[in-house]
Amino acid sequence: MLEKTGIATPENLADVTPSAERRAKGPVAVIECFQRIPCNPCQTACKRGAIKEFEDINSRPDIDREKCNGCGMCASHCPGLSIFIIDETYSDKEALIKVPYEFLPLPEEGSFVTGLDREGKPVCRAKVEKVLNTTVQDRTPIVSLVIPKEFSMTVRCFNLEDYYSDNTIICRCEEITLGEIRELIRKGYQSVDEIKRISRAGMGPCQGRTCRQLIAQELASATGKKISELNMSTFRPPAKPIKLGALYGGEDNE
């Protein structure tokens, strides 16, 4: 529940998600303010009157999405970091989202970061399109991210580290990078087991406890399949090196 975890539920999000028809028209604000609190900076910041005037200062914001043009003024004024801008018309396959970001250092424009969902879990690679950092007091910097369109209502923050870089180590045991995995997929290897046999990913001491799922995610992304539809490789229980003396009998047989 929202009150216990701080994470919006599907029911919460259903109330604030713009319709597909509205998202197809251009940028629009998404206000994930789910509790009644005395707060109205978003309404006073909106110059288009898209956020309706509060009859009760404790009410949740009520937005007229047809008036909203996704300028982001409400997001930069929101003290709760509850407002995001999504633009699914950015390109055929990508969306542009604007997220408030109050940490330092700010990312550099043109760099790549890792998009995170509401629980802080990595979702996708994101490119920093623009950083709007105003010197006006009480304004939160707004970072514009280019992400795959299917994640426009999923990504709500980001990590400065680029987990999805080709240089990211996928299999720590065999020191195999994401770039090597992607190259094997481009060459036609279509299953976790094929990649395991050709690269040794998953054959180390941990027996693929971490890399199997990461490889499956990359295969699913490249092939358009669900992870559940992929044939996963077999694996043995995790093993760790032991001294021959332990097999021989240890100190008892010295």
N, C-alpha and C positions, 0 to 999 in steps of 0.2 A: 504494500500500500504506500501511497505517496507520503502519508504522515510519518511512516516508520522508516522508509528507505530514502526518501527525497527524490525518487525516480518516478517519472510520469508513467502511468499505466496506459495500455491501449485505449481504455475508455476515456482517460483524460485527454489523450492526443486526438481522439475522434472529434472532440468538441472544438478544437482549435485548428485543425488541418484545413487549409483552403481546398476547395473542390478542384478536380482535374481541369475543369473548364476555366476556372480563374487562374490556375497555375500556367495554363497554356497561353494566357494573355500577356504575361510579363512578370516583373518582380513584385513581390507581395510580402508583407510582414506576417510573421507567425508569432503570436503572443502566448507564451507558455506560462502564464500567471494563473495558477490554479486555486489560490486561497484568497479569502477576503482580508485585505490589509489596508490601512490608511495610506494610500500612495497614488499620485496622479501625474508624475513628471512626463510620462509618455503622452498623455493627452495634451498637456500644455506645450509640448515640443512639436506636435504635429501641426504644420502650417496649412495642411489641406483639409483639416477637419475630419480626417478619416477615423480617428479615435474619438468616439462620441463623448460629450461632456458628462462628467460623473454627477448623477443625482445624489449619490451617497459616496463619500470619499472612500468607504470600505469596499465598494463594489469591484468586481473584476472588470478589466478593460473590455469595452465593446467596440469592435472595429468594423467599419464599412469597407470591405475589401475592394469594392469597385472604385472608391475614391483613393485608395492607397496606391502609391507608385513605387514603393520599395526604396525610398530615399535613405532610410536608415537613421533618421534623426531620433526617432523614438528609441531605437536600440542603444544609441550612445548615451541617452539620458536615463535609461532604466537602471536604478541602483541594484536591482536583483538579477541583472544579466539574463532576463527572461525572454528577451525579444530577439528574433533572428529574421533575416531576410533571405528568401529563396527566389532564384530566377531560373526556371527550367527552360527558358527560351534562349539561353546562352549559346547552345549549339545542339546538334542532333543527339549527341551521346553524353554531353556534359552539362552540368548545372553550375551556376555561381551562387554561393551562399555567403552571407555577411554575418560574422559572429563577433560578439563583444569579447575582448581579451584584455585582462587587466594585469597580466604578469609581465615581468621584464627578464630578459630582453625581448623586444618585439621581433618577429621574424622579418627576414629581408624579402622584398618583392622579387619574384622569380624563383625563390627557393622552394623545396619540397618538404612537406611535413606529413605527419600521420593523422588522418581524421579519426576522431573518437566519437563513440555514441554517448548516450546519456549516462551510461554506467562507467564510462572511461575506458571502454574496450576498443582496441584498434579495429577500424572498419575498412579503410581504404587509403590510398596515397592521394594527397591533395597538393595542388600548386598554389602558392601565394600570389594572387593577382594584384592586390593592392593593400596597403596599410594606411588607414586614415587615423592619424594621431594628432589630436587637437590639443593646444595648450590651455584651452578654456577649462576652468575648474569644474569638477563634477561631470566631466565628459569622459566616457570610456572609449579607448581606441577600438576601431572596427577593422577587422581583418577579412578581406574577401578571398575566398578559396574556390578553386575550380576542382570539382569532384565528378565522378561518374553520376549520371542523372538519377540512377536508381537509389542513391544514398542521400538525396536532397532533404528528405525528412528524417534522416537517421543521424547524420553527422551534426554534432552540436558543440564540439570543441576540437582541439588538436594538440598534439605533442610535437615539440620542435625537432625531435629525432625522426629521421626518415626510415621507418621500419621496413618500407617496401622498396628501398633502394636495391639495385642489382648487387651491391657489395655486402648486403646483409647476409650474415651467416645463417643458413637454414638448418644444416646438420652440423652441430658442434663437434660431434665425435669424429666425423670425417672431414670437417672444415669445408663443406660444400656451400657455395653462395646461392642466393636467389637467382642471380644472373645465369649461373650454370644450369639451374633447373629450368629456367625459361628457355634457354637455348636448346635443351633436350626436347622440350615440348614443341618448339618450332621445328625440330627435326622429325617430329612425328611420333614420339613416345607418348602414349595416351593413357597409361595407367600408373598407379603408384608402384606396382611391382616391377614394371619395365624400367622405370627410373631408378628403382632400388638396385636392380641387377646391373645396369650400365654405369651407375655412378657410385654405388656402395652407400648411398644415403639410407640410413636406417639399419645398417649392418654393424654399427659400433656398439659399445658397451650398453647404451641405454635402449638398444633395439627399437629405435624409432619412436620413443615415447613423446618426443616433441616434434620431430621433423615430419612424421607421417601425416599429421593433420595439416601442417603448413603446406606440404606438397599437394595434398588433396585440395586445399583451398585454391592453390594456383592453377591446378588442372581444371577445377570447376569454373574458375574465372575465364580460362582460355577456351574451354569447350562449350560453355554455356549450360553445362549440366549442373544438377544439384550434387552436393557431396554424397548424399545417400545413394545416388545412382552410380557412383564410382566403385570399382572393384578394389578393395583395400588389400594390401599385402599381408601375409602372415607374419607373425613376430613371436619371438621367444620371450620368456620373462626377463626382466633386466638383470644383467650380470655385472660383477665388478671383479677386478683382478685380485687374486689372493696368492700368498707365498706358497711355494712347494712344501715348505715345512709344515704348513697347516694340514696338507693332505697326508704327509708322511706321519704325522702324529704330534708335531709341535715339540714342546719342551719335554713331554713325557718320554720320548724316544731318543733324546740326546745322549 
